[in-house]
Amino acid sequence: MKRRNFLKKLTATAAGGVLCGQTSVRVLAAQEGQAPASPSAKAIRGLIEKDGKLWQPIQFSFQHSGQDATAVVRVDGVQRGQQTVTAGVQTLEALIPPVETVRTAQVSVEVAGKTLPATVALQPVRRMTLYVLPHSHNDIGYTDVQAAIAEKQMRNLRQGIELARRTAHYPEGSRFIWNMEGLWACPRPIGPNSLRLSEKAGSGSTECTATN
């Protein structure tokens, strides 16, 4: 269940950033040590899905001293959430609608009667679909001899089929599918009853790539 929920939240970016989450403002770090010289804001080249919509995160770092207090985050004057913070270095996250053009935003945090401002450059995020393919690498002769690799591949395949069986009742797109990296191991028997991979491939629980 955790894996399925995680995959549903993934959005990849051209810069390689991947984020997942559900809260509009989160305390990402409350660490001891040297405080930042001044409040700073950083745009994340990624998107977060929340309430059926995509949002672009901004991280705001600052030093808070004194008792616990409520911090209110604003972007271009619009409140994007609030969070209780403790003493120390804090990094809060605010979500804004994805930008379509390069622009500058004014970010601030109001905490303990003070307003801490910062400026951040925002860039559009290229939206991509990320496919996660569970598989194991053959590496015949590099990590082990051929016979040992064959046994490992069959063991992985049996485990993959079992996971597919256990998730067969999940919605389409959430069911586990095992991917064979090459056709080399495909014709081999995978169980005591000599059940062959072709029978499982027909059910969609396993796939073979077009390599050998």
N, C-alpha and C positions, 0 to 999 in steps of 0.2 A: 504494500500500500504506500509506504514512504517513497519507494522508487518511482511508482506511478505518479504520485503528486509532484515529485521533484521534476520529472521529465516534462510534465504539463506546464511548468513554470519557466522552462528554459527558453531564452531568446538569445541568439548569437549575434555578434556584431562583426563588421569588417575588421575592426581592430583586435578581434579575438576576445572581447570581453563577454562574459556570461554572468548574469545575475539572476537570483531568484529570491522572492520574498513576498510578504503580504502587507507589511505595515507601512504607513506613509512617512513616519518619522521613527527612526530607531537609534538607540545608543549603540554605536558600533564599537566604541572603545572608551574605556575609562581607565587610563593607565597612569602609573606613577612615573616620575622622571622629569626631564626638562620640558618646560612649557613652550609652546610655539611663540615666536617673537611677536606675532600679531595674528588675529583671526584670519583664517584662510578658507577659501571654498574651492572645490575641485569637481568638475563635471565628469561623470562616468559615461564612457562610450558603450552603453548597454541599455537595455530596456527591462522593466519589471511589469509583469501582468498583475493587476489588482482590480477586483470587481468587474472583470470582463474587459478592462481597458489597459492599454499600454502606457507606461509612465517612464520618464527619463530621470534618473537619480542625480542629485547633487549632494556631495558630502561637505559639511561645514565643521572645521576643527577650531577649538578655542580652549582657553584655560579658565576653569571656574574655581573660585576659592570661596570658602565659607560653608554655610549649611546647605542641605539639599534645597533645590529650587526648581520651579517650572520654567523651562526654556521654550520660547515660542519662535518658530522658524518662519521667516517670510522671504518670498522670492518676488522681486519687483513689486513689493508692497502687499502681496497677497499671502495670507497665512496658509502655510502648507503643513501645519501640524504643531504639536507641542509634546514635550517629554520632560519628565523629572530627571534632573541631573545631580550628581554628587560632586564633591570636590575633586579636582584633578583635571587632567587633559581629557577633553571630550570630543567625540566626532559624531555629529548627528547627520541623519540622512533625510532629505526632503525630496518628494516626487513632484515633477511638473509634467504637463503634456509634452510629448516629443516635439522638438523644434524641427522646422523644415528648412531653415536657412541658418547660416552662421550669424550669431549675435552675442551680445554681452548682457548679462543679467546682474542685478543688484541683489545680494543675499544678506540677510541679517538675522541675528539671534537676539531676542530680548530676554534677559535673565537678571534677576535680583536688582531690578531698577535700572539696568544698563542696556544699551543697544550696541551690539558688536557688528559692524558692517564689513562686507567684503565684496569683491567683484569677481565674476567667473565668466569665462568664454564658453559658449555652448556651440556644439556642432551637431548636425543631423547624424542619426545613426542609420546605417544601412541595414535593412531588415533581411534576415536570412533564416532559413529553416535548418535546424541542426538534427541530423539523424544519428542516433546512438545504436551501434551494431555490436551486440555481445558476440565475441568470437575468441579464439585462441590461435596463436601464431604457430605454424608448422616448424620452421627452422630445422629441417632435417640435416643432420650432420654437423650442425653448429652448436646446438644446445644438448643434443643427445644423438644416439644412433637411431637408425630407421625403425627398428622393432620397438624401442622404448617410446619414440614419438608416436607410433601407431597406437600403442596402448594408452598413452596420455590423451590422444585425440578421441579415442573411443570412450574413455572415461568422461571427458568433457561433454561429448555428444550425449551420453546417457543422462548426465546431470542436466544438460540443456533441455532435453525432451521432458524430463520430470518437471522442470520449472514451467515449461510450456503447458503441461497437463494441469498443473496447479493453478495456472492463471487463465485457463481456457474460458472461464466464465466472465472474465473481465470484459469491458467494452472494447470494441474494435479500435486498434491503435494503442491499447494498453497491455495487450497480451505479450508474454515473453516469446521471443523468436530467436533460436540459435542459428548462427551463421557459420557455415564451414568455410574456412579461408581458401581451400582448394578442393578440387575434385579427387585428389589422390586417395583420401580416406573414405570417400562416399560409398563405394561398392562393398565395403567391409561389413560383416555382421556386427550389430550393436547390442545384442542381448543373447541370453541362453536359448531363445527360440529362433535364432537366426533372423530376427526381424531386420529388414533392410531399410536404409535411409530413404529410398524412393517412396516407401509407404508413408513415412512421416512428412516428406516433402509435399506430398499431395494434400496433406491436411493443413499446410501453411505454418506448421510449428518449427520447421527447419528450412534453411536455404543454403544453396551451394553457389559460390562465386565461380565465374568462368575462367578459373586458372587451375593449374594442376600441381 
